[in-house]
Amino acid sequence: MATEALRAPATTPVKPPRRRGGVRGNENIAGWLFVAPVIVILGLFLLLPILMALWVSLTDWNGQGSPFTGDVPFVGGDNYTRLFTEDGLDRRDFMTSIRNNMYYVGIVVPVQTALALGLALVVNNRMLKGKGFFRSAFYFPSVTSSVAISVVFLFLFANSGAVNKLLALLGINGPEWFADSRGVLHLLLGAVGVDNPPGALTSGGPLGLTWWDWLSGPSVAMVSIICLVIWTTSGTFMLMFLAALQNVPVALDEASTLDGASRWQRFRHVTLPLIKPTTFLVLTLGLIGSWQVFDQVYVMSQGDPAKTTLTPAYLSYRTAFRDFDYGSGAAISFVLFLIIILLTLLQRRVMADRDEPRRARWWRRRVPERS
């Protein structure tokens, strides 16, 4: 009996039947049902208008009737080539707006980032009393209507406004802020006696503008818009930096203090590396917002004087809704979109952690491949 029991084949365990249906079995269907309304809304009100605008940028639509009929001339990439390769007013205006926006971004993004970080460090100081008041005071301009603040700045920077009155007390004759088209760099060169540009800078230049035009710097009118934007945007970025600073472990700061690190060394080697993701976020949002500046230009200058405050976003609006050249206006907006994407990717690459590729290669060398 024992040997027969030993020779009996082992029976394979019977797997319980798989349960079908129920909550777990319908997770995918339930998930798609929950996100379907959002997908439909984004598709109808975001993706579809973008595709429609892309089609308009390939046509010569003047705003009359529907752009999707056969009566609208199809021009292909002519609206784009006029901005870069064909000599004319279109390319000159577009390159002028790019030049203006480059100076605008080059000043606004670094200054507002540094100012926001400085305000966050002040508010985060443990010895500061009345933190709630200062936090609200610094953030208040960010929640105020940009149109209303732009109108107030028009009065401040008027010829007889408060800014020129303060400059007069210091013995400085204030400029006509929204009537002076001279660039700041040209004004500084004129102060040292360089009134006439060298011939090498006026004989030629890239993309329809002379080198002297590219090196003009922001105009006096653009400086007033820059001051407005820096004042109104630093409060929002201050809250982002403040949240990041409050997540920095206190133990690390205390340990570096015990190791003999100075305040600057603690800030540079401890605080800045830990808030690097927030810094990247602030720089990215500032870069995108700076290339999309529109409302301040629309209210304060409308591109004047002499197109020195013209920006690509405002040029797109003016070309489409004032000149009724909707194809060129849409083309400018898509070129601006590509500029923002490329600069964001470049900024991401510059600020990427240099140790990540090394760690990835180290991991690949040690993880055995599966057969």
Helices and strands as residue ranges (DSSP letters): H 2-7, H 22-25, H 27-42, I 43-47, H 48-56, H 78-84, H 89-123, H 131-143, H 146-156, H 162-169, H 184-191, H 199-202, G 206-208, H 211-214, H 220-246, H 250-258, H 263-266, I 267-271, H 272-274, H 276-291, H 295-300, H 312-321, H 326-350, H 355-366
